[in-house]
Amino acid sequence: MGSYKKSLQLIIDSLRLLPGIGYKSAERIAYHLLSLEEGQVRTLANSLITARQMICVCSECGGLTASDPCSICSDEWRQRDAICVVESARDIDTIEKSGVFKGLYHSLNGLLNPLQGKGVEQIRINELMFRINNLKVAEVILALSSTVEGEATALYLAGLIAPLNVKVSRLAAGLPAGTSLEVVAPSTLAAALRHRTSFG
Ligand SMILES: [Zn+2]
């Protein structure tokens, strides 16, 4: 294998870490990256490294932040007895953009998915239960995708929270089945949050 092929292979292997990128896509992107000017590649590489160094995960909500705890968790004006549970840090930003929710968030950083080895210990469920008890939470809103994994996770969480005398609600119907929160328009999400319903 020529030396350029080894370098190319390294790029392909790295790109395959990205969600939804299979070998063919990784290969296509790698060739494209190598067709860019060196300055463009340097900007891309540096932006990734800088962001990775600057940004960390909030130890409380699991969202992205430059300082821990994040600005939402440390904001005393936020409603502290309501927690909106989401799959990812990205969902926190999406819901914030809708401007409807003024409470706290909790990102699970994943969903239950036994086939992919994601069990209760692999997502931030223990941290959530700790916060529910610690913050004397009155309402937990499950804002998870309406996928099989999202539904299974919501059902599991509702069962865990039920004995705690805490209201559990979910986004209003209107998000099509199989929809990930990431693809929902902020206005749709805002309506789904405003008209949230009791779980179960
Ligand atoms: Zn936070």
Boltz pocket constraint, residues with backbone or C-beta under 6 A from the ligand:
constraints:
  - pocket:
      binder: B
      contacts: [[A, 58], [A, 59], [A, 60], [A, 61], [A, 62], [A, 63], [A, 69], [A, 70], [A, 71], [A, 72], [A, 73], [A, 74], [A, 105]]
      max_distance: 6.0
